Amino acid sequence: MSTGTDDNGRSRGRGRLRRRALLGGAAAAAAGFTPAGCGSGDGDDAAAPEERKKGQKITLSFWSWVPGIDKPVDLWNSEHPDVQVDVETVSAVDGRQYAKMHAAVKAGNPPDLAQIEFPVVPSFLLDNALMDLSALGAARYKDRFVGWQWQQSVFGKGVYAVPQASGPMGLFLRQDLFDKWSIQFPQTWDEYEEAAKAVRRQGAWIETFSPTNGNRFAGLAWQAGAKWYAAQGDTWTVHIDDEPTRKVADYWESLVRRKLVKTIPDRQNAWYKDVQTGAIPAWIGASWGDALLAGNAPGTKGKWRVAPLPQWQKGADAHANWGGSTTAVFAKASYPKDALDFALWLNSDPKSIALLIDGGYGFPSAKKGYATSDLDVYQDFFGGQAYSRVFADAGAHVDTSWQWGPGVDTLYQRLGDAFTEALESGGSFRSVLRTVQAQTVSDLRGKGLKVESGG
């Protein structure tokens, strides 16, 4: 939490809403989901937010895992001597950052601000953990940001975070090896399967099916047309076991059972070694993967390229998003107006965006302040390709009707456990979907929400 010379805690409860009113009363909207009956007008709101006195010096705490985030924070601190920001790096491995945040919320000592991914914002709303920034005039700034990304944190009339970046997906490939092996870049998932066979004949594996990576699996289901969450009136419908997701599960199970892909977790040591040596010459990733590959496989510089995601139908243009995050202000922030000012500056000021791009934080949510070519930070690593154009096109064709619901962080853990068990026991991937579907419905009912099982 922030520290200040006149902190009496009067802002502690502002913007909090009963979780049933907030998420149990959800109703679908065009570019996100809009709970009915919520906003900043709940009768049990506490006193107005604390106002910093002129000349008063305060320090705001900020938790983030974004690479290089300290550089824009340092710039803010140099330009705002009265409002300093103290950034703490938190681990983003296996959801550890959220476990730490939820624990801090439960203990009553969360930071003032934190990095929270789009899918996880509803989980914090269930805990009444985030401040409704609409009371501070946040809605006036929505036109600075890509519309569907702004909507990721809008519920009714409430605004609960400022978008920072998205993660449009693409296919990273070793062009040198594909050329050497006379394999064409796959444009469809059928062609990807044929490429997997050809790569395997060379003693390598085109990819890995990472059992613990629920985030990426969700992106692949998203691209296929899945709709995992929907809301009508006061009832959520959960449909993880829908037909598009079954198609994705069947596809990857087939590759796994025929040993055309590995099953090691991606972005861990064994996977990095395979990427460095060419044992894995491709990766389905997101725009922020450029920094990840360049930083962990420097010996492959110049050999990589980026292609669009393979399509289920030739000539289609279906895409999806992996990740995407916000800067959220916690409900217990002592000086929320200053926290909002920082969040807006961090994610829309051209100087800050330039520093975030240099750090490799993803595809900016801001509409202005950069050019697509500015994102080609690792152009030499990708053989001179203007690779960010691929991600820009993907981002422009993401199905914005996809909707996140509450409990996604738990959902990802459930998927990871179930896929791992299926790989060990030989169980079907469809059984994973049925299991996680039932678990998710039970989890949300346990939180007091009205939930139906789709299908």
N, C-alpha and C positions, 0 to 999 in steps of 0.2 A: 504494500500500500504506500501511498505517497506520504511524505513528511512535510510539515509546514509549521510556521511560527504561531499559527492561530487555528489549529485543527481541533474542532470540538465534535467532529463526527456527525454533524447535522445532515450530511448528505447520504447517510448510510442506506436508507431504504428507497431512495428516489428511483422511480422507473421499474420497480419490481412488480411482477404480476403473479397472481395465483397460477400455478402451472396448469391446472385443469382449464382455466379460462384462456390461457395462452395457447396451449397446444392441444388440449382436448376439444377446443372449439374451433378446430381448423377447418377452413374451406378453401378449395383450390382456386388459384388465380392464374392468369395467363402466363406469367413468367416467374412462377415461384409458388408459394402458398400463403394464404392470408387468413389467420385465425379470426373468427368472428368475435366481436365483443371485447377486443383488447385494444390497448393504447395506453396513453399516460394518464387516463382519467380514473383509475381504480380508486375506490374510496379509502383504501388502507395505505396509500402512499404516505411516506414520511415527509418531513419538511423539505423545502427547496434546496437544491444543491449548494454546497459551500461556494462562495465567491471569494476569489483571491483578492486581497487588498492591494492597492497600487504600491508597487515597490516591494511587496512581500516576495520572498524567495522560497520556492518549494522544489521538491524532487519527486518525480513520478517514477514508479517502478514498471518495467516492461520486460516480459518474458517472450523470447523468440528463438527460433532455430534457423532463421534465414541466414545464409552465408553472407558475410560482409555487412550485416545490419548495423554494426558498430560505426561504420563510416557515415551514413546519413544521420545517425544519432549524434555523432560528434559534431557534425555540421549544425544540426539543430541547436545543440548546447552552446556552440560558439555564437549563434545568432540570437539566442534567447537566454540571456544570463539569469533571468529571474525564474525561469521554468526549466530546470534541468531534468534530463531523462537518464535513468540508470538502467542499462539493459543487462539482463541475465540470460545467458545461453542455456536452453533446455534441450534435452535429447529428444529427437523425433523418431527413435527406433522403437518399433512395436507399440506405438501409442504412449510411450512413457511420459511425454509432455502433458498429455491430458490426464493421466493418472495423478501427476503432480499437481495439476491445476485443480482437479476435483477435490483432492485432499486438502489443498489450501482453502478452497471455498468452504468445505466442511468444517475446517478449523477456524474459519473466520478471518483468515489473513491472506487473501489472494493479492496478486499484484494489482496495480491500477489498470494496466493494459496488458494484452497478450495476443500472440499470434494464434488464431483459431481457424482451421480449415472450414470451407463452406459446409461440408457434410456434417460437421460436428457442432455447429452453432446451436441446433435445436436441443442437443443434449445438455448444454449449459443453461438453456432456457428452462428446461425441466427442473433445474436446481435453483431457479430464480437468481442466477449468478451474474447476468449481464444487465447493464443499464440501458434503459430506453432513451436513446439519443435524440429522439424526435422532440423531447421537451427542451432540448438545447438548440433546436433549429437545424438539425442535421439534414432534414429533407431538402433544404435549400441548395445542397451541394450535390444532389444525385446526378445532375447533368454532367458532372465532371467524369463520370464513370460509365463503363459499358452497362447497358440497362439490365440484362439478365443477371449480371454479377452483383449489381447493387441490390437486386431483389432477393438474392440469396440470404440476406439478413434482415429482410423486411417482413414483419408479421402484423397484419392489420394496419394500424396507423403508427406502429412502433418501428423504430430503426435500431438494430442491436449491434451493428459493427460497420466498419468502413472497408470496402473491398480493396485488396492489395494486388493480387495477381491470380491468373488462371493457369491451367495446365493443359492446353490443347494437345492431343495425342498424335504421334507419328511413329514411323518405323525407322530406327537407326540401323544402318547396314555397313558392312565392310566391303566397299566397292572393289578393292584390290582382290579379295578372295572370291567374291562373286564373279568377277571377270576371269580370274584364273581358272575357276571351275566351270565357266560358261553357263552360269545361272542368271536368268533374268530377274530383275527386281519384281516381286509379285504385286500384281494389281488387285487380285481377288484372294479370298481365303482358300479357294481351290488351288490357285497358283502358289499360295504360300505353302500348302501341304506338299505340292510337288517339289518346291524349293527345299523343303525340309528333308524330303527323301534324297534329293541330290546332295545336299550338304552332308547328310549322314553317310552317304557312300564315300565321302572324302575323309571320314573318320571324325568329323566334328558334329555338333548339334546346333541347329539354327537358333535355338532359344532355350529358355527354361520355363516350365510352368511353375511359378513360385507359389506354393500352397498357402503361404502366410500373407500373400499380398492381395487382400480383399479389395483394396482401393483400385488396383489395376483391373481386377476381375469385374468390378462394378463398371469401370469405364468401357470394357469390352461388351458388357451386357447393354449399357447405355447406347453404344453404337448400333447394336443389333435391334434396337427398338423396345427394350425392356422398360417397364414402369414399376419400380419396386414399391413406391409409396403413392397413395392418393388419399384425399380427404374430402369428405362430404358432410356438411353440418358439423356435428360434434364427434364424428367417427372417422378414425383412420382405417384404411385398407392396406394391408401388407401383402405384396405379391412378388416375393423373391423367386418363387417357383413358377414363373410365367413362361410361356412358350419361347420367347426370344432368349431368355436366360438358359433354358434347357438346350437350345440350339448351340449356344456358346459352350456350355458344359460338355455336351456330347462331342463337340469338335475337339476340345482340348483333351478330353479323356481318350479319344481315339489316338491322338498324337502320343499321349503318354503311354498307352498300352502297347503301341507298336514301337516304343522306344525311339521315337523321332525327335523328342525333346528331352532335356534333363528335367529334374524336379527339385533342384537345389533352390534355396531362396535367392532372389536377386538382391543386388546392392549389399552383399556381404562378401567376406574374404574369398571364399571359393569361387564365387561368381566373378569377382573382379579379376582373379587369376585367369579364368577361362576367357574373359573379354580381352585381357592383355595378350594372351597367347594365340588367340584366334580359334580356340576350341568352341567358343560361342561367337559367331560373327554377326549377330543381329540382336536387336532388343526393341520390343514394343514399349515405348516410353512416352514421356511428355516433354514439353518445350524446355523445362528446366533440366532435362537430361543432358544437354550439351555440356554444361559445367561439370556434371558428374562424370561423364566419359572422359572429358579432357583432363580432369584432375586425377583420375585413377588409372588411365591407360595412356600416359604421355608418349609411350613408345610407338603408338599407332597413329600418331599425328599425320594428317593428310589423307588417311585411308578411309575415313568414314564419310557417309552421305546420309541425308534424311529423305525419306519418301513418305507419301501419305499412307494412312492406315489402309490395309487391304479391305476391299469391299465384299459384302455378301453377294451383291449382284454387279456384274461388270458395268461400268459407266455410272454407278451410283456415286453419291457424294455425301455419305453419312459419316459423321465424326462424333467425338466425345471428349470429355475432359477428365484428366486425372489430377486430383488435387485442387488447387485454388484456395487461397486463404484470405483472411481478413485481419484487421487490427480491431480488436474488441475492447470496450471499456467495461470493467467489472462494476457491479452494482455498489460495491463498497468503496469505490474510488472517492477520495476526499475532495478532489478538485476536478470534477468531470468535464467542465468546460475547457480547462487547459488540456486535459487528456484528449478530448475530441479535437481541439485545435492541432495537437501533435499528430493524431492519426490522419487527419485530412492533409496536413503538410507532408507527412511521410509518404503518402500514397498518391499525391497529385502534383506536388511541386517539381518542376523540371529538374532542378538540381538534385533533389532526392532520388527521383526516378533514374537519373543517369548513374548515380552511385549504386542503386539497387541492381540495375542492369549489369554493371561491372561485376557485382557479386554473384550473379546468376540466380536471381530469385524467381524467375518464371516470366510469364507474359503479362505485362502491366494491365491492370484493370482501368487505369486512367485512359481517357480518350485522347488526350493531348499531352504534349511535352516530350515526345520522342517520335522517331521514325522507325518503321519496321527494320530498316537496315541497321539501326543502332543496336538491335538485339543480336546481330551476327558477331558477338564478342569473340567467338572461337572459330571464325571463318577459316583460318589456316588449318585448324584441326579437321575441318570438313572439306579440305581440298579446294578452298576458294568458293564453295557453294554459298549462295545467298539463302541459307537453309531456313531462316526465320519466315520466309514467304510461305513455306509449306505449313508452318504452324499458324500463321496468320489466316491462311485459307481454311485450315481446319477449324480455327476458332470462330470463323464467320459462318460455319455450317454445323455448329453444335446444335443438337435438338434441345432448345431451351425449355421445352415442356417437361423435361426430366425434373423430378421433385425429390428433395431429400426429406426424410422424416426424422423423428426423435430416435435416439439410441443407436446411431450409425457406428460410433466407436465400439460399442459392444457387438454390433452386427459383424464388424470386421474380425473381431476376435473369434466369434462363433464360426465364421467361414474358415478362418485359419485352422482352428482346431478340427473342424469337420473334414476339410480337404486333406489335412495331414493324416487323420485317421483312415480316410479312404485310400490314400496311397499306401499306407502300411498294411491295411487289411484286405485290399483288393476290392473294396466296396465301390459302388457306382457313384459317379459325380451327381447323378440325378438324386440319389439318396441324400447327398450333401444338401441340395437345395430344399428337399422336403424337411430335413432335420432343422436347418437354419430358419426356414419359414416358420415352423412350429415354435422354435425357441424365441424368435423375435416377437411373435404375437404374444407369447407368454410374458416376455420381458416387459413389453409395453403395458399389458394389462396389470402387471405387478406395480407399475408406476401410476396406476389410477386412471389410465386412458381408456376410452372406448375403442376397441380394435376388432376388425373383422379380418378373416383370412381370405385372400383372394383366390380365385380358381374354384 
